[in-house]
């Protein structure tokens, strides 16, 4: 049996570029690839919180399905957001933010 996808818990970081829909969703422009990823949210409250951060940079915790051969995230179900408030030009601030807590 050849594995094509892996599911794991992780945190992704990117710019919030869209929030909404009939099912709570956020679209991020990912730091790692520059690609857009549509993220399913667990509730409208989290969508409302992320809407306040439109065009800001955020960290989102959750469950990713990753394409085994390419490492690309093919789907992501969020469980929450992190305290990260950084910039795209300073990815090291992700680690500084986490270590200062």
N, C-alpha and C positions, 0 to 999 in steps of 0.2 A: 504494500500500500504506500503510495507516494503522498506525503503531506504537501498541501498547496497553501494552506492558511493556518495561522497560529492565533489563538485568542489569549490575551494577557491583560492584566491590570497595569495601567501606566498613567503618566501625566503628559499632556501635550501643551505646547505654548504657541500662541499666535495672536494675530490682530483680529478683533471682532469686526466683521464687515457686514453681517446681517443677522437679525434675530426676528423670529416670529413663525407664523404658519398655523394651520389648524392643529398640528401636533407640535409641541414646543421643540424648536430647533434653533441652533446657532451655526452660522458659517464662519469658519476661521480661515485666515491666510496663515498657513503654518510657517514657523521660523525655519524649520529644518529643510523644507523643500520649496517654499514659496507657493505651493499648490493650495487650492481651496479645499476644505473638508467640511462637509455637512455633519453636524454632531447632534444626535438625539438627546434631548434633555428630559429628566425625570418628571418635571412639573413646570407649571406656568410661573411659579415664584422664582425659580432659577432663571428662566427666560427674562423676567422683568429685571432681575439683578444684572444680567449680562447686557440688557438693552441700555442700562445706565452707563455702560462701559463701551458703547459703540465707538469704534475706531481706536480703542485703547488696546493694550497688550495684556493678555490674561493667561493663566494656567488653568487647565481643566483636567480633573481626575476622572478616570473611568475605565471602561473595558474596550480594548481595541482588538479588531480583527486585522491581522497583518498578513500581506502576501509574502509567503515564505521566501521565494526566490528574489524578490525585489526589495523587500523591507517596507513597501508602501502600505500605509494604513488604508484599508478598504471600507471600514465602518468603525464608528465610535459611539458608545453609549455612555454619557456623562453620569457621574455620581455626585459631583460637586465641583466647586472652583477653589483654587488655591489663593493664598494671600498675595501672590506675585503681582507686582505693579511695576514693570520694567519697560524697556524700550527695545526695539528691534536692533538698534545699532549697538546695544550693549548686552549681549546674551549672557555674559558673566554675572549680570545682576540677578539672574534667575537663582544662581547658587548663593550669592550674597544675601538675597532676600530669605532664602530657606535657612541659611546658617545663622541669621540674626534673631531667629525665634527661639 
